[in-house]
Amino acid sequence: MTSWQLVRLVAGSLILMSLALGIPGSPIFVSQWWLAVTAFVGVNLLQSALTKWCLMETIMRKLGARAGT
């Protein structure tokens, strides 16, 4: 997988996990504070779209993921 694909995989996983843990109707509800993770991921996706730079992608590349085209 390329670095941009891994970024989307991590972002999607974090969003789904935080929604499952933060929505009161969920069977694995813990606290509504988990929704802050969803907001954080959303803000980071917005920032990376506007600046064309993503910290997670930089981290993935340093860990050995190949750059996407």
Backbone as a printed PyTorch tensor [residue, N CA C, xyz], in Angstrom:
tensor([[[  0.8380,  -1.1780,   0.0000],
         [  0.0000,   0.0000,   0.0000],
         [  0.8890,   1.2490,   0.0000]],

        [[  0.3880,   2.2860,  -0.6280],
         [  1.1330,   3.5440,  -0.6460],
         [  0.8170,   4.3470,   0.6150]],

        [[  1.6270,   5.3730,   0.8600],
         [  1.4580,   6.1660,   2.0810],
         [  0.0900,   6.8390,   2.1350]],

        [[ -0.4110,   7.3330,   1.0040],
         [ -1.7160,   8.0070,   1.0360],
         [ -2.8440,   7.0170,   1.2850]],

        [[ -2.6770,   5.7760,   0.8230],
         [ -3.6900,   4.7680,   1.1010],
         [ -3.6880,   4.4030,   2.5880]],

        [[ -2.5090,   4.3270,   3.1760],
         [ -2.4080,   4.0270,   4.6000],
         [ -2.9990,   5.1470,   5.4510]],

        [[ -2.7910,   6.3920,   5.0350],
         [ -3.3730,   7.5340,   5.7540],
         [ -4.8900,   7.4160,   5.7640]],

        [[ -5.4790,   7.1050,   4.6510],
         [ -6.9350,   6.9770,   4.5760],
         [ -7.4360,   5.7800,   5.3890]],

        [[ -6.6480,   4.7030,   5.3940],
         [ -7.0030,   3.5280,   6.1960],
         [ -6.9980,   3.8710,   7.6850]],

        [[ -5.9590,   4.5520,   8.1410],
         [ -5.8640,   4.9410,   9.5530],
         [ -6.9740,   5.9290,   9.9090]],

        [[ -7.1860,   6.9320,   9.0590],
         [ -8.2220,   7.9380,   9.3360],
         [ -9.6050,   7.2980,   9.4140]],

        [[ -9.9250,   6.4620,   8.4570],
         [-11.2290,   5.7930,   8.4660],
         [-11.4130,   4.8970,   9.6810]],

        [[-10.3590,   4.1740,  10.0480],
         [-10.4290,   3.2970,  11.2210],
         [-10.6290,   4.0960,  12.5000]],

        [[ -9.8930,   5.2040,  12.6430],
         [-10.0380,   6.0430,  13.8340],
         [-11.4310,   6.6510,  13.9260]],

        [[-11.9790,   7.0890,  12.7900],
         [-13.3170,   7.6700,  12.7980],
         [-14.3600,   6.6350,  13.2090]],

        [[-14.3050,   5.4520,  12.6090],
         [-15.2790,   4.4130,  12.9470],
         [-15.1480,   3.9740,  14.4050]],

        [[-13.8970,   3.8340,  14.8890],
         [-13.6780,   3.4310,  16.2740],
         [-14.2200,   4.4810,  17.2410]],

        [[-13.9090,   5.7560,  16.9720],
         [-14.3500,   6.7970,  17.8930],
         [-15.8670,   6.9720,  17.8620]],

        [[-16.4880,   6.7670,  16.7120],
         [-17.9510,   6.8170,  16.6640],
         [-18.5630,   5.6680,  17.4530]],

        [[-17.9770,   4.4770,  17.3120],
         [-18.4930,   3.3180,  18.0490],
         [-18.3620,   3.5200,  19.5570]],

        [[-17.2910,   4.1660,  19.9890],
         [-17.0670,   4.3770,  21.4190],
         [-17.7550,   5.6280,  21.9540]],

        [[-18.1690,   6.5480,  21.0480],
         [-18.6840,   7.8280,  21.5100],
         [-20.1610,   8.0800,  21.3320]],

        [[-20.8460,   7.2510,  20.5630],
         [-22.2850,   7.4510,  20.3570],
         [-23.0540,   6.6320,  21.3920]],

        [[-23.9190,   7.2890,  22.1620],
         [-24.6190,   6.6000,  23.2500],
         [-25.4000,   5.3460,  22.8250]],

        [[-25.8850,   5.2750,  21.6130],
         [-26.6490,   4.1060,  21.1860],
         [-25.7940,   2.9060,  20.8210]],

        [[-24.4950,   3.0730,  20.7980],
         [-23.5820,   1.9970,  20.4130],
         [-23.4770,   0.9540,  21.5290]],

        [[-23.3730,  -0.3190,  21.1520],
         [-23.2330,  -1.3600,  22.1850],
         [-21.9030,  -1.2900,  22.9410]],

        [[-20.9110,  -0.5980,  22.3990],
         [-19.6230,  -0.4880,  23.0910],
         [-19.3450,   0.9530,  23.5320]],

        [[-20.4190,   1.7060,  23.7740],
         [-20.3010,   3.1080,  24.2040],
         [-19.4670,   3.2150,  25.4700]],

        [[-18.5420,   4.1850,  25.4760],
         [-17.7210,   4.4510,  26.6500],
         [-17.9900,   5.8590,  27.1590]],

        [[-17.7710,   6.8440,  26.2940],
         [-17.9470,   8.2390,  26.6800],
         [-18.1110,   9.0770,  25.4240]],

        [[-18.8690,  10.1660,  25.5260],
         [-19.0320,  11.0490,  24.3660],
         [-17.7460,  11.7870,  24.0380]],

        [[-16.7760,  11.7880,  24.9370],
         [-15.4960,  12.4320,  24.6730],
         [-14.7400,  11.7430,  23.5330]],

        [[-15.0860,  10.5120,  23.2090],
         [-14.4550,   9.8250,  22.0740],
         [-14.7710,  10.5280,  20.7580]],

        [[-15.8440,  11.2990,  20.7240],
         [-16.1860,  12.0320,  19.5050],
         [-15.1580,  13.1180,  19.1980]],

        [[-14.3630,  13.5010,  20.1920],
         [-13.2830,  14.4630,  19.9610],
         [-12.2470,  13.8800,  19.0000]],

        [[-12.0500,  12.5740,  19.0230],
         [-11.1260,  11.9320,  18.0760],
         [-11.6470,  12.1090,  16.6510]],

        [[-12.9420,  11.9470,  16.4570],
         [-13.5510,  12.1480,  15.1460],
         [-13.3110,  13.5730,  14.6650]],

        [[-13.5160,  14.5360,  15.5450],
         [-13.2890,  15.9400,  15.1880],
         [-11.8230,  16.1900,  14.8670]],

        [[-10.9090,  15.6200,  15.6390],
         [ -9.4770,  15.7920,  15.4050],
         [ -9.0710,  15.2460,  14.0460]],

        [[ -9.5410,  14.0620,  13.7050],
         [ -9.2220,  13.4700,  12.4120],
         [ -9.7960,  14.3300,  11.2830]],

        [[-11.0260,  14.8010,  11.4470],
         [-11.6350,  15.6570,  10.4340],
         [-10.8690,  16.9430,  10.2150]],

        [[-10.4300,  17.5710,  11.2940],
         [ -9.6440,  18.8010,  11.1850],
         [ -8.3160,  18.5310,  10.4760]],

        [[ -7.6860,  17.4150,  10.7930],
         [ -6.4210,  17.0760,  10.1440],
         [ -6.6060,  16.7800,   8.6580]],

        [[ -7.6990,  16.1390,   8.2890],
         [ -7.9670,  15.8920,   6.8740],
         [ -8.2110,  17.1970,   6.1360]],

        [[ -8.9470,  18.0980,   6.7570],
         [ -9.1910,  19.4140,   6.1650],
         [ -7.8780,  20.1880,   6.0090]],

        [[ -7.0610,  20.1850,   7.0420],
         [ -5.7730,  20.8820,   7.0010],
         [ -4.8900,  20.3190,   5.8960]],

        [[ -4.8390,  19.0010,   5.7600],
         [ -3.9730,  18.4120,   4.7370],
         [ -4.4810,  18.7060,   3.3290]],

        [[ -5.7770,  18.8390,   3.1690],
         [ -6.3270,  19.1880,   1.8600],
         [ -5.9770,  20.6200,   1.4760]],

        [[ -5.9550,  21.5130,   2.4570],
         [ -5.6760,  22.9200,   2.1780],
         [ -4.1870,  23.2110,   2.0350]],

        [[ -3.3500,  22.5180,   2.7940],
         [ -1.9190,  22.8070,   2.7740],
         [ -1.1110,  21.8420,   1.9140]],

        [[ -1.7460,  20.7430,   1.4930],
         [ -1.0780,  19.6880,   0.7280],
         [  0.0810,  19.0470,   1.5090]],

        [[ -0.0280,  19.0280,   2.8350],
         [  0.9470,  18.3700,   3.7000],
         [  0.2050,  17.6250,   4.7930]],

        [[  0.6300,  16.3940,   5.0430],
         [ -0.0280,  15.5640,   6.0480],
         [  1.0350,  14.9140,   6.9310]],

        [[  0.9640,  15.1720,   8.2310],
         [  1.9280,  14.6030,   9.1660],
         [  1.8820,  13.0850,   9.1500]],

        [[  0.6900,  12.5050,   9.1020],
         [  0.5660,  11.0470,   9.1020],
         [  1.2460,  10.4440,   7.8770]],

        [[  1.1270,  11.0880,   6.7370],
         [  1.7830,  10.5790,   5.5320],
         [  3.3050,  10.6530,   5.6850]],

        [[  3.8050,  11.7110,   6.2850],
         [  5.2400,  11.8300,   6.5420],
         [  5.7110,  10.7070,   7.4650]],

        [[  4.9270,  10.4320,   8.4900],
         [  5.2670,   9.3520,   9.4190],
         [  5.2560,   8.0100,   8.7010]],

        [[  4.2430,   7.7740,   7.8610],
         [  4.1590,   6.5070,   7.1200],
         [  5.3700,   6.3180,   6.2120]],

        [[  5.7890,   7.3890,   5.5580],
         [  6.9580,   7.2890,   4.6720],
         [  8.2230,   6.9850,   5.4580]],

        [[  8.3680,   7.5810,   6.6510],
         [  9.5400,   7.2980,   7.4790],
         [  9.5270,   5.8650,   7.9960]],

        [[  8.3320,   5.2880,   8.1230],
         [  8.2080,   3.8990,   8.5440],
         [  8.3900,   2.9180,   7.3900]],

        [[  8.5740,   3.4530,   6.1780],
         [  8.8870,   2.5770,   5.0670],
         [  7.8320,   2.4470,   3.9890]],

        [[  6.7010,   3.1130,   4.1200],
         [  5.6730,   3.0340,   3.0830],
         [  6.1520,   3.7860,   1.8490]],

        [[  5.8180,   3.2640,   0.6970],
         [  6.2560,   3.9480,  -0.5140],
         [  5.3190,   5.1180,  -0.8090]],

        [[  5.8970,   6.1390,  -1.4270],
         [  5.1220,   7.3330,  -1.7580],
         [  4.0930,   7.0060,  -2.8260]],

        [[  2.9310,   7.6110,  -2.7150],
         [  1.8730,   7.4330,  -3.7120],
         [  2.0720,   8.3790,  -4.8760]],

        [[  1.4000,   8.0750,  -5.9750],
         [  1.5080,   8.9430,  -7.1490],
         [  0.2530,   9.7390,  -7.3480]]])
